[in-house]
Amino acid sequence: MAKDRSQRDEYTTPLRRLLLGIVVLCLLAIFLVWRIDSPRVERFRAQVVDRVVPSMEWAMVPVTAIVNLVRDFQSYQRLSEQNQELRSELRLMRAWKEAALQLEQENARLLDLNNVRLDPRLTYITGVVMADSGSPFRQSVLLNVGERDGIMDGWASMDGIGVVGRISGVGPDTARVILLTDASSAIPATIQPSGQTALITGDNTPAPAVEFLENRELVRPGDRVVTSGDGGVFPGGLLIGQITADPGGRLRVRLSADFERLEFLRVLRYQPAPNIQDSGDIVGPRQPEAALTPAEVGDG
């Protein structure tokens, strides 16, 4: 076995050296041919390129595929980075969109409050709704205005369109508004155009009931309901809503105020007219005439 291996090495070693020498000579010849600056050599180089390069396209296919794969990978990586940036910008834009919608709604509420028509004798103060009761048995909201702003119990509160409720409880910096839908709410109202008077009472439903109506035959669904001003609690003429009927035939009021989105409320400063305590000096009860004495009768 050792002899066979030694014989094999004797043949392969010179053969390797010969092949290596041939390769070196070929490379040297190619180098010299490509470096020689001669028109004949240039034509020879052109002929060699024309014959060899087209036939070597099959060898360039894997190289071209690898190059394209690398370029596609780099392009995909750039697309992935751009996609992440776009997603980040989209999240930011969604946040800005939400903020813009909230500002738009807030602006609409403020415009409604500014455009509502009120008695010029009434003054008001606008407060922000901070919280609601969150209870199905008590319908109320909390405002960020209180005694320091001159708020008093009983004053009416409105949104941009209609009456929302009345002040019931005042603190130094906050005030609670009992909504018209609360079971403890009862407001004297006038139904137009018939002029019927009624009492709008809440029952913890979105549409308060119409009670103590004088003549129901004169009232139709769609009639306008405003405050009457009776009792000196609310000023008269404030819009409450419109008459509607429930499936049972009971008359109710579809409120004009948007109770689903109470963000700003206007509290009306209202001082009712003072009650007259005395009869005055001009008109008064007839005084009885004093009886005449006999001396005054004789003189007469």
Secondary structure, DSSP 8 states (H G I E B T S, - for coil): -HHHHHHHHHHHHHHHHHHHHHHHHHHHHHHHHHH---HHHHHHHHHHHHHHHHHTHHHHHHHHHHHHHHHHHHHHHHHHHHHHHHHHHHHHHHHHHHHHHHHHHHHHHHHHHHH----TT-EEEEEEEEEE--BTTB-EEEES--GGGT--TT-EEE-SSSEEEEEEEE-SS-EEEEETTSTT-EEEEEEETTTEEEEEE--SSSS-EEES-S-GGG--TT-EEEE--GGGSS-TT-EEEEEEE-TTS-EEEEESS-TTS--EEEEEE--------S--SSS----------HHHHHH-
